[in-house]
């Protein structure tokens, strides 16, 4: 039997397997071996064409147990993390092991010794994975899906509608993790793409995703290092569409990684052990970590199912579980204090829109683990945008965050699908799909320089300059809102002349509204009417401990006009709406409002709105 690795002792050396017949390589091919024989480190500025031709393609090296070993039940799994100089996914005699690299079985966390060797306890239904270190990249498959893991489930999944994991058989003799040197991940400046809720329910919606966000990402070449992380709800319950999601990521110019969401569940698994088996079979572990630049990304599985038996689709909760929480504690303990930590999960740790009941169970323990660290938290799930900063407070949060408010930035990432692909289908082949806070669909990017993280949002269509929507909230609009709020969205007649207001109504509160999609505490919105000196607009939600402000007065009239008439969400409350009171003595005629929005990082964005005052 194998023995557990002891502190201060080296693990036994895994023998090198030089003949092809002694290797089992997952999802690779001989053609890839020949094509990638020369080790060429990736460059941060690599073009799209270059990425497709030079990406490090391969797989984890799995050395099968011999006949004698299959007669025993090993207590541990070992292997080597090595520099795959010829990029053939197999450790050859001239390829050194990499010391100090983190490897985990999902419970315990260890680091490789001076020869790149590791050893970990083994158990059934484990996924063993390597944490990609800075200056190296793990291989990707033909769809750009990162290959850094091996799943051990000897008998395979129980009978599941969508198949789950095929039997893996006896524990291998070794699992070796290949890496290649990468200037792209060495660079202290990184762009990390975050995509939430691709959530396709059918092939038509797959094409919406292809024509929209994935076409945008195919034109970008800034993320070859950190890659793209899709944070759950990859599909909409129809798990057979996982294959189509994988095919979409072949359009990317960087590695793709994934997290499971509540719509990625094997709902016919009720034991709490196999609910994400079909996800794991396609995409890898439910939780893991990786490094790029001076950033440590932690990808968490925040959805637990079921909460009761018999179960329904909605019987899930926001819970890491004790095993994952223990892994998180051990993983973070390996991270130097001088690294930024990006913590990503499907559901937000804490957020505004569902502030009373949308909290991760172990949030206090998570905050304690991360205390004193430079952290930014990411979630999706709610199909909207939220940019909550350290110190923000809302009624109902104090038990979780204490009287000082949030300990670090919490971002809710707008959905790739927007409001579930609703609304008008544009000439570009994807729907408007305005979300329930007025944010259009799109993708978030974390631009990281050393440990400073700056977020920016790109709407579907790729226009990075478009960061806000401007409208008028008039008495006429509010009357129309109240008359139609109970009607099915998509059945309402449009409000006539939404950018027209009478002089009489100016005295009854008319506001020029700015929905600054990534606006937050610390942002500023200024309005200049007809070239006059700018005045400051007021944010509708101050996040000083109040309850969410809801209703027509606090709604985004531009989004509501789209949603009532063409279908979609209900943009009746948000953290990022600013109002500027239109002067009651404004003259009859056409007027131009120039709006300058400045975000918490000091970046400014400008837009204009023309409206009419009538007698």
Beta strands, then each sheet from edge to edge (+ up, - down):
strand 1: 24-25
strand 2: 61-63
strand 3: 76-83
strand 4: 102-104
strand 5: 109-111
strand 6: 117-121
strand 7: 126-130
strand 8: 136-140
strand 9: 146-147
strand 10: 149-152
strand 11: 174-181
strand 12: 189-195
strand 13: 228-231
strand 14: 256-259
strand 15: 288-292
strand 16: 295-299
strand 17: 303-305
strand 18: 316-318
strand 19: 340-347
strand 20: 374-380
strand 21: 386-388
strand 22: 409-412
strand 23: 442-449
strand 24: 452-459
strand 25: 468-473
strand 26: 500-502
strand 27: 511-516
strand 28: 524-529
strand 29: 535-536
strand 30: 538-539
strand 31: 577-581
strand 32: 589-598
strand 33: 604-614
sheet 1: 1+ 2- 11+ 3+ 6-
sheet 2: 1+ 2- 11+ 8- 9+
sheet 3: 5+ 4- 7+ 10-
sheet 4: 14+ 13+ 12+ 23- 24+
sheet 5: 15+ 16- 19- 20- 22- 21+
sheet 6: 17+ 18-
sheet 7: 25+ 27- 31+ 30-
sheet 8: 26+ 33+ 32- 28+ 29-
end
